[in-house]
Amino acid sequence: MEIKVLKNILSVNEQIAQKNRGLLDKNNIFTINIMSSPGAGKTSLILQTIKRLKDKTRIGVIEGDVSSSVDAETVGKEGVPVIQINTGGGCHLDANMVNNALSNLPLPDIDLLFIENVGNLICPASFALGDHKRVIVSSIPEGHDKPLKYPLMFHEANIVLLNKIDLLPYVAFDMKAFSQAIRNINEKLEIIPISCTTGQGIETWVSWLVAQMRKKNST
């Protein structure tokens, strides 16, 4: 009996991701893949970052979601180019979706590109998009056990932003346990406590981002 072996979907995705990376590098675009569970604050983070950097660098955004264009409409009010990707039920963005989005963005006019992935702490970690850095937004109300439950996501990240830090006095969140769990997964992973509501820690995040952009441009 003849058995047909289908090509690994992740292998195909990786090839397209490499194509995306080449296109981004060709246009000198530094790209951030922002991942989190639903409601952790991805869009709020993008908005806070745009407000601080849009007069200093040219920013574009790819918004990923299961349905609707609510986030893209909100971000678009900041006057930056934005493309909405609706996965129609899919739990993550993939490289081909991003490739299609890139073809509809004014790449020569963008220096910094944010990709807001679908709210999910499992699937996005396994699918390369062609980005340069991966950011996890975790939040105080989610609890301190998320790194233990979703280790791959934290292993693949370059930085963790712990959002809604202003709620710490009102939620049973163990900061020490959260930090230790992350250190056990990736001891070099930086954690920046932030609040997109009060602005706490946002300047620290922006400074990290700008430093990463400069590092890439100097290589």
Residue pairs with C-beta under 8 A, 6 or more apart in sequence:
10 126
10 127
13 94
13 95
13 96
13 127
13 128
14 95
14 128
15 95
16 94
16 95
16 96
16 99
16 130
17 95
17 98
17 127
17 128
17 129
17 130
18 130
19 95
19 99
19 130
20 95
20 98
20 99
20 102
20 129
20 130
21 130
21 131
21 132
23 99
23 102
23 107
23 130
24 30
24 31
24 102
24 107
24 113
24 130
24 131
24 132
27 107
27 108
27 110
28 111
28 217
29 60
29 107
29 110
29 111
29 112
29 113
30 111
30 112
30 113
30 132
30 133
30 212
30 213
30 216
30 217
31 112
31 113
31 114
31 115
31 129
31 130
31 131
31 132
31 133
32 112
32 113
32 114
32 115
32 131
32 132
32 133
32 134
32 135
32 209
33 115
33 117
33 124
33 129
33 131
33 133
33 134
33 135
34 42
34 45
34 46
34 114
34 115
34 116
34 117
34 135
34 137
35 42
35 117
35 120
35 121
35 124
35 125
35 134
35 135
35 136
35 137
35 153
35 157
36 42
36 117
36 119
36 121
36 136
36 137
36 138
36 139
37 119
37 120
37 121
37 138
37 139
37 142
37 146
38 119
38 120
39 119
39 139
40 119
40 137
40 138
40 139
40 142
40 163
41 137
41 139
41 163
41 164
41 196
42 116
42 117
42 119
42 137
43 63
43 71
43 74
43 75
43 116
44 163
44 196
44 197
45 137
45 161
45 163
45 194
45 196
45 205
46 61
46 75
46 114
46 116
47 74
47 75
47 78
47 196
48 196
48 199
48 202
49 59
49 114
49 202
49 205
49 206
49 209
50 59
50 61
50 75
50 78
50 80
51 78
52 202
52 203
52 206
53 59
53 112
53 206
53 209
53 210
54 78
54 79
54 80
57 111
57 112
57 213
58 109
58 110
58 111
58 112
59 80
59 110
59 111
59 112
59 113
59 114
60 80
60 81
60 82
60 105
60 106
60 109
60 110
60 112
60 113
60 114
61 72
61 75
61 80
61 81
61 82
61 83
61 113
61 114
61 115
61 116
62 82
62 83
62 85
62 93
62 98
62 101
62 102
62 105
62 113
62 114
62 115
62 116
63 69
63 71
63 72
63 75
63 82
63 83
63 84
63 85
63 116
64 85
64 87
64 92
64 93
64 97
64 115
64 116
64 117
64 118
65 71
65 84
65 85
65 86
65 87
65 116
65 118
65 119
66 86
66 87
66 88
66 89
66 90
66 118
67 86
67 88
68 86
69 84
69 86
71 84
71 116
72 82
72 83
72 84
75 82
76 82
81 105
81 106
81 109
81 110
83 101
83 104
83 105
85 93
85 97
85 98
85 100
85 101
87 93
87 97
87 118
90 118
91 118
91 120
91 122
91 123
91 124
92 117
92 118
92 120
92 123
92 124
92 126
92 127
93 115
93 117
93 118
93 124
93 127
93 129
94 127
94 129
95 127
95 128
95 129
95 130
98 115
98 129
98 130
99 130
105 113
111 213
112 209
112 213
115 129
115 131
117 124
117 129
118 124
121 146
121 149
121 150
121 153
122 150
122 152
122 153
124 153
125 150
125 152
125 153
125 155
125 156
126 152
132 212
132 216
133 158
133 159
133 212
134 156
134 157
134 158
135 157
135 158
135 159
135 160
135 161
136 153
136 154
136 157
136 159
136 160
136 161
137 161
137 163
138 146
138 160
138 161
138 162
138 163
138 178
139 162
139 163
139 164
140 162
140 163
140 164
140 165
140 167
140 168
140 171
140 173
141 164
141 167
141 171
143 173
144 173
144 174
144 175
144 177
144 178
144 181
145 177
145 181
146 154
146 178
147 154
147 178
147 181
147 182
147 184
147 185
148 181
151 185
154 160
154 182
154 185
154 186
154 189
155 185
155 186
157 186
157 189
158 189
159 189
159 190
159 191
159 192
159 208
160 182
160 189
160 190
160 191
160 192
161 191
161 192
161 194
161 201
161 205
162 178
162 191
162 192
162 193
162 194
163 194
163 195
163 196
164 195
164 196
164 197
165 193
165 194
165 195
165 200
165 201
166 195
166 197
166 198
166 200
168 175
178 191
179 191
182 189
182 191
183 189
190 208
192 201
192 204
192 205
192 208
193 200
193 201
194 200
194 201
194 202
194 204
194 205
195 201
195 202
196 202
